[in-house]
C-alpha cells in the first residue's frame, strides 16, 4: 500500500474507485467519513495538502460539499486550514499522543471489561482483524498490519454496543493513525503487538473480560510511551 499525493487529480480519482467512494455522497458528513477512513488506513500522510479540485472530482461531489466535510475534519483536529495555502493533514505532537491514549484507555478498556455488552459477532469482528493483521505480516505489508490494528481496536470499542462510542472511536483512531508516521521502520513498531492482539482476542473468546482488559491496558501504556518517546526525540532533533 502506498500513500498519496493529495494534489494529484489522477491519483485521487483512482483512490475513490470502489469501496472508497461513498454510496451516497450527498452530505458533508458522508464525505468526511470517507476521508476519515483513508486516514485510518494510513493513505494520507501528515502534512499532505488536500487539493480541493482533486478531492471533489475523486469523490464526485461539489466543492461546497467537500468544504463542509473538511470543516468537520478540521473541527476534529484531523486537518488544518492554512491561509492562502489550502488544507493539510494535521501533524501531531507528543501532547496529542498523551491525550489520544488517555481517551482510548477510557473507551476501550471499559468496553472490553463490560462483558454484559459483548456479543459473539462483536468478538468475531475482533478475531477477523487479528487474522488480517497476521496475514499482512506474512507478506511484509506493515502498513496493512497497521490498518488491521486499527480495525482490531475499532472492534474492541464496538463491544460496548454504543453508536456514539463507535463514532468517537473512528475519529480518535483516524487521528492516531497520523501518529504512526514517526514510527519507522514500521515492522519494529507493529510486529510485537500482533501476538498481544491475538491473546486479547483469545481471552475474550474464553469469556475472561477482566484479563483481556488488563492486558489491553498494559498494551496501551506501552504503545503510548513508544510514540511519545519518538515524538520527543523528533522535536529535540528538529
Secondary structure, 3 states (H helix, E strand, C coil): CCCCCCCCHHHHHHHCCHHHCCCCCCCHHHHHHHHHHHHHCCCCCCCCECCHHHHHHHHCCCHHHHHHHHHHHHHCCCEEEECCCEEEECCCCHHHHHHHHHHHHHHHHHHHHCHHHCCHHHHHHHHHHHHHHHHHHHCCCHHHHHHHHHHHHHHHHHCCCCHHHHHHHHHHHHHHHHHHHHCCCHHHHHHHHHHHHHHHHHHHHCCCHHHHHHHHHHHHHHHHHHHHHHHHHHHHHC
